[in-house]
């Protein structure tokens, strides 16, 4: 099957199929005499596996490890479980960061009058010198900016 058919069968776009080949997650496709990529059922299965792993948020590097383990029928399941547990820890960390961002933004929204006046702690915070990536310092700054506006 050609790349369009493989994309339709796997749920992975043709662009991503090319990318997965480029980074080594999918073996390079066989080529026709005219240079068109050709894929088989095993390639489509691998693409589906990759898509499912990516849907769960695994990094490309970890997906590569999982594909290798999937193809290794003698794999110890503890290696797979270890990768999954590590990913859960990463997801927990991201979830905490998202919740902290949400709380900071909710605090700013609460402090914003939302009226016709130009004063706005949300804008003030975004324009501040504190980098947004510094969650603790940024949250403290957000609280200070909002408190000043409330007074």
C-alpha positions in Angstrom: 0.0 0.0 0.0 1.2 3.6 -0.6 1.7 6.2 2.1 -1.8 7.6 1.8 -3.3 4.1 2.3 -1.0 3.4 5.2 -2.0 6.7 6.8 -5.7 5.9 6.4 -5.3 2.4 7.8 -3.1 3.5 10.8 -4.6 6.9 11.7 -1.2 8.5 11.3 -0.8 11.3 8.8 1.6 10.8 5.9 3.7 13.6 7.2 4.1 11.9 10.5 4.9 8.5 8.8 7.8 10.2 7.0 8.9 11.8 10.3 8.7 8.4 12.1 10.9 6.9 9.3 13.3 9.8 9.6 13.8 9.4 13.4 14.0 5.6 13.1 10.7 4.6 14.8 9.6 2.9 11.6 11.9 1.1 9.2 12.5 2.9 5.9 9.7 1.9 3.5 10.3 -0.3 0.5 10.3 1.8 -2.7 8.7 1.2 -6.1 10.8 1.5 -9.2 9.4 5.1 -9.5 10.4 5.9 -5.9 7.1 5.7 -4.1 7.0 4.3 -0.6 5.3 1.0 -0.1 4.0 -0.3 3.2 2.9 -3.7 4.5 0.6 -4.9 7.2 3.5 -5.0 9.7 4.2 -1.4 9.0 0.6 -0.4 9.7 0.6 -2.4 12.9 3.8 -0.5 14.0 2.2 2.8 13.1 -0.9 2.0 15.1 1.3 1.0 18.1 3.2 4.3 17.8 0.0 6.3 17.5 -1.4 4.6 20.6 1.8 5.3 22.6 1.9 8.9 21.4 -1.8 9.3 22.4 -0.7 8.4 25.9 1.9 11.1 25.7 5.0 9.0 25.6 8.0 10.9 24.1 9.5 9.8 20.8 12.5 8.4 22.6 10.3 6.3 24.9 8.1 5.2 22.0 11.3 3.9 20.3 12.1 1.9 23.4 8.6 0.6 23.6 8.6 -0.4 19.9 11.8 -2.3 20.5 10.3 -4.1 23.5 7.2 -4.9 21.6 9.2 -6.5 18.8 11.2 -8.5 21.4 9.0 -11.4 22.3 11.4 -12.4 25.1 11.2 -9.0 26.8 10.9 -8.8 30.5 7.6 -7.0 31.3 9.3 -5.1 34.1 11.1 -3.0 31.5 7.8 -2.0 30.0 6.3 -1.3 33.4 9.3 0.7 34.4 8.9 3.0 31.3 5.2 3.3 32.0 5.7 4.2 35.7 8.4 6.8 34.7 5.9 8.3 32.3 3.2 8.4 35.1 5.7 10.4 37.3 6.3 12.8 34.4 2.6 13.2 33.9 2.0 13.8 37.6 4.7 16.5 37.5 3.1 18.2 34.5 -0.3 17.9 36.1 0.9 19.7 39.2 2.5 22.4 37.1 -0.7 22.9 35.1 -2.7 23.1 38.3 -0.3 25.7 39.7 -0.6 27.7 36.5 -4.4 27.4 36.7 -4.5 28.6 40.3 -2.3 31.6 39.5 -4.4 32.5 36.6 -7.6 32.1 38.6 -6.2 34.3 41.2 -5.4 37.0 38.6 -8.9 36.6 37.0 -10.5 37.0 40.5 -8.5 40.2 41.0 -9.4 41.7 37.7 -12.4 44.0 37.8 -13.4 43.1 34.2 -14.9 46.6 33.7 -14.2 49.5 31.3 -11.1 50.7 33.2 -7.7 49.8 31.8 -6.3 48.5 35.1 -5.8 44.8 34.9 -3.6 42.5 37.1 -3.5 39.9 34.3 -1.8 42.3 31.9 0.4 43.7 34.7 1.5 40.2 35.5 2.2 39.3 31.9 4.3 42.5 31.6 6.3 41.9 34.7 10.0 41.1 34.9 9.4 37.7 36.6 9.7 34.9 34.0 6.6 32.8 33.5 8.6 29.6 33.7 9.5 30.3 37.4 6.3 29.0 38.8 7.0 29.6 42.5 8.4 33.1 42.0 5.8 33.9 39.3 2.9 32.7 41.5 4.2 34.9 44.4 4.5 37.8 42.0 1.0 37.2 40.8 -0.4 37.2 44.3 1.5 40.5 45.1 0.2 42.1 41.9 -3.3 41.1 42.5 -3.2 42.1 46.2 -1.9 45.6 45.2 -4.9 45.9 42.8 -7.4 44.8 45.4 -6.2 47.4 47.9 
